[in-house]
Amino acid sequence: MRNTVTQIHWSAAARLLDRDMPDGYLDERTDSASAHKEVVEPGTKSSVIFRLGVEWLALSTSMFQEVAEWSRVHKLPHHVGGILRGLVNVRGELLVCVSLDVLLGLEKSPEANRPNEQTARERLLVCNREGSRLAFFVSEVYGVHHFHPRDLKDVPATLAKAAATYISGVLHWKNKAVGCLDDELLFYALNKGLA
């Protein structure tokens, strides 16, 4: 009986593998194999680009764990103002939520004036740097962008002093100036501000 079952499987496999290729299959595979492949230059970095109020910023992708939907902020007693915004629930886990715009000294966005209301593009970004997890709201998320460090320009003197402290360079993207945040310095300041 076992030989018969094995022989049935072998003959079914042979029929499957010996069948004729569909029309255009070879042309399709040839086009795919010969298509121009984008070569990633050594030293290229990747960042998540997002908007905070009117400013476009970027932070290294290695910092991010997820982009989550809007979540209600639960205020903490005796903590008014400062960078601590409260706690947010992300899939059942309570995370510290910070006000990145306060740390960077950016103008308050219209979204910030409605702390418990959601706008269409507003998202919650969850970050983790060496086990230090926190979340912050942004007005909009573009996504991942790859760039070479030589493409970074100097931080303009017109940028707010607090923001300039945390920005390592400016990247030009889609006719916009994007401030690339120094993740090490940013998380140091956030942890110090929360202590």
WOJO-V665808 format. One record per pair of residues at least 24 apart in sequence whose C-alpha atoms are under 7 Angstrom apart, sorted by sequence separation. I is the first residue (numbers start at 0). GAP is how many residues later the second one is. D is the distance in Angstrom with one decimal. If there is no record, write none. Layout:
# WOJO-V665808
i=I gap=GAP d=D
i=I gap=GAP d=D
This chain:
# WOJO-V665808
i=99 gap=36 d=6.6
i=96 gap=37 d=5.9
i=97 gap=37 d=6.3
i=98 gap=37 d=6.2
i=95 gap=38 d=5.1
i=96 gap=38 d=4.7
i=97 gap=38 d=5.2
i=94 gap=39 d=5.7
i=95 gap=39 d=6.2
i=96 gap=39 d=5.3
i=94 gap=40 d=6.5
i=72 gap=43 d=6.7
i=71 gap=44 d=5.7
i=69 gap=48 d=6.4
i=69 gap=52 d=6.6
i=69 gap=53 d=5.4
i=68 gap=54 d=5.3
i=69 gap=54 d=5.7
i=52 gap=55 d=6.7
i=67 gap=55 d=6.0
i=68 gap=55 d=5.9
i=104 gap=55 d=6.8
i=52 gap=56 d=4.2
i=66 gap=56 d=6.7
i=67 gap=56 d=5.0
i=66 gap=57 d=5.9
i=67 gap=57 d=6.1
i=104 gap=57 d=5.4
i=66 gap=58 d=4.8
i=103 gap=58 d=5.2
i=104 gap=58 d=6.0
i=65 gap=59 d=6.2
i=66 gap=59 d=6.3
i=103 gap=59 d=4.3
i=65 gap=60 d=5.3
i=64 gap=61 d=5.6
i=63 gap=62 d=6.0
i=64 gap=62 d=5.4
i=63 gap=63 d=4.4
i=64 gap=63 d=6.5
i=62 gap=64 d=5.3
i=63 gap=64 d=6.2
i=62 gap=65 d=5.4
i=62 gap=66 d=5.7
i=51 gap=86 d=5.0
i=52 gap=86 d=6.0
i=50 gap=87 d=6.1
i=51 gap=87 d=5.2
i=49 gap=88 d=6.8
i=50 gap=88 d=5.4
i=50 gap=89 d=5.1
i=49 gap=90 d=5.6
i=50 gap=90 d=6.3
i=49 gap=91 d=4.3
i=48 gap=92 d=6.3
i=49 gap=92 d=5.6
i=48 gap=93 d=5.4
i=48 gap=94 d=5.6
i=47 gap=95 d=5.2
i=48 gap=95 d=6.3
i=47 gap=96 d=4.4
i=48 gap=96 d=6.8
i=46 gap=97 d=5.5
i=47 gap=97 d=6.2
i=45 gap=98 d=6.5
i=46 gap=98 d=5.5
i=45 gap=99 d=5.6
i=46 gap=99 d=6.5
i=45 gap=100 d=4.3
i=44 gap=101 d=5.6
i=45 gap=101 d=6.4
i=43 gap=102 d=6.5
i=44 gap=102 d=5.5
i=43 gap=103 d=5.5
i=44 gap=103 d=6.0
i=43 gap=104 d=4.5
i=42 gap=105 d=6.4
i=82 gap=110 d=6.8
i=83 gap=110 d=6.7
i=57 gap=120 d=6.5
i=55 gap=121 d=6.9
i=56 gap=121 d=5.0
i=57 gap=121 d=6.1
i=58 gap=121 d=6.1
i=55 gap=122 d=4.9
i=56 gap=122 d=4.6
i=57 gap=122 d=4.7
i=58 gap=122 d=5.4
i=55 gap=123 d=6.4
i=56 gap=123 d=5.8
i=57 gap=123 d=6.0
i=59 gap=123 d=7.0
i=56 gap=124 d=6.9
i=58 gap=124 d=6.6
